Amino acid sequence: MKIGIDARMLGPKQGGLGRYIEQLIIRLEQIDTQNNYVIFLRTENWHDYVPKNSNFKKIKADIPWYGFQEQLLFPILIKKQKIDLMHFPHWNVPLCYYGDFIVTIHDLLLWQFPTRKASTLAPICYWLKNKIFRLTIKKSAQKAKKIITVSEFSAQDIIKNLHVPKEKISVIYLSPLPPIKNSEPPFSLREKYNIHKPYWLYVGVAYPHKNLETLIDAWKIFSEKNNDEYQLVLVGKENYFYHQLRTYIKKNNVHNVILTGFVPDTELGELYKNATLYVFPSLYEGFGLPPLEAMQYDLPVISSNSSCLPEILKDAALYFNAKNTQDIIGAATTIIKNEKIRKMIIENGRKLLQKYSWDKTAIQTLQIYSSTTKKVDN
């Protein structure tokens, strides 16, 4: 069987989705010598993946996602490769693709947060874009032979909003990356990122559903009560939304906040290892990888109790109401001052990590490929 994987979003710069695609392909290459794979990449990430086995090859698909080229040109390119089963690891399946495919739908953010704040587009353009995206997701779910999602929470969201039968959906959990090696050459947190106090850490994007403005509000109160003894470090690729957050921080006269911009993997480990706590204030997630990554460095996690997060993090996080600044401050203060609870959260994190594995993710995904192909053949 020839399996195609849309890997145009592969790589760390595309956040959790990029990690998912990257690790899935790496692990599939380790466990599957029977099927042939065609990996579709863009020029930007062409060198991020080098096939190690002869049954894996890469094809350049220099086609931007979410546009007309994706709709018109990508299906033609896939057809030329004579793909038996295509895996789209995101919902952006071309509407005119008529081959057999599996789609991974990580979440239904467009349903839960259909807000103009999440876009830089003018109102009419945003409304049209949102309608097209929703149509694409619905059609993808309807036409797919199987839907993979990453939590039971997301599965229920898909069933409820897309009216897909439960039997069509498989929940396959993700996993954090293995701990990252130290940077070579070593670097100073003080010199490179101006971090010179104990600090809270957040790693991720700054989209509105990540709830960073509420975190900033909580941080301002905490910082003033604690005589500016701590810093808040926000790690994420600089873009429009981080620019908005900078403006919000300045407007509200909030101190001791460091926005690092994009941090390479080789340096990210140092930021995790030296932090006091990891904070995850998100209002909506399909899975939530960053808190699990933090746990790998014995960094205690405080997290929102929203969406899938209690399902994924279980008893390895101290939870708070994401909309309540005092609740955020209370969770952070407990982790900082209560050594018994801090140690318990760290130990629970170590145990929880044993549940998640990219090998499991790949094995379960391969089983979906195999079962889908049998159904198609029959």
Buried (B, 14 or more C-beta within 10 A) or exposed (E): BBBBBBBBBBBBEBBBBBBBBBBBBBBBBEEBEEBBBBBBBBEBBEEBBEEEEEBBEBBEBBBEBEEEBBBEBBBEBBEEBEBBBBBBBBBBBBBEBEBBBBBBBBBBBBBBBBEEEBBEEEEEEBBEBBEEBBEBBBBBBEBBBBBBBBBBBBBBBBBEBBEBEEEBBBBBBBBBBEEBEEBEEEBEBEEEBEBEBBBBBBBBBBBBBBBBBBBBBBBBBBBEEBEEEBBBBBBBBEBEBBEBBBEBBEEEEBEBBBBBEEBEEEBBBBBBBBBBBBBBBBBBBBBBBBBBBBBBBBBBBBBBBBBBBBBBBEBBBBBBBBEEBEBBBBBBBBBBEEEEBBEBBBBBBEEBBEEBBBEBBBBBBBEBBBEBBEEEEE
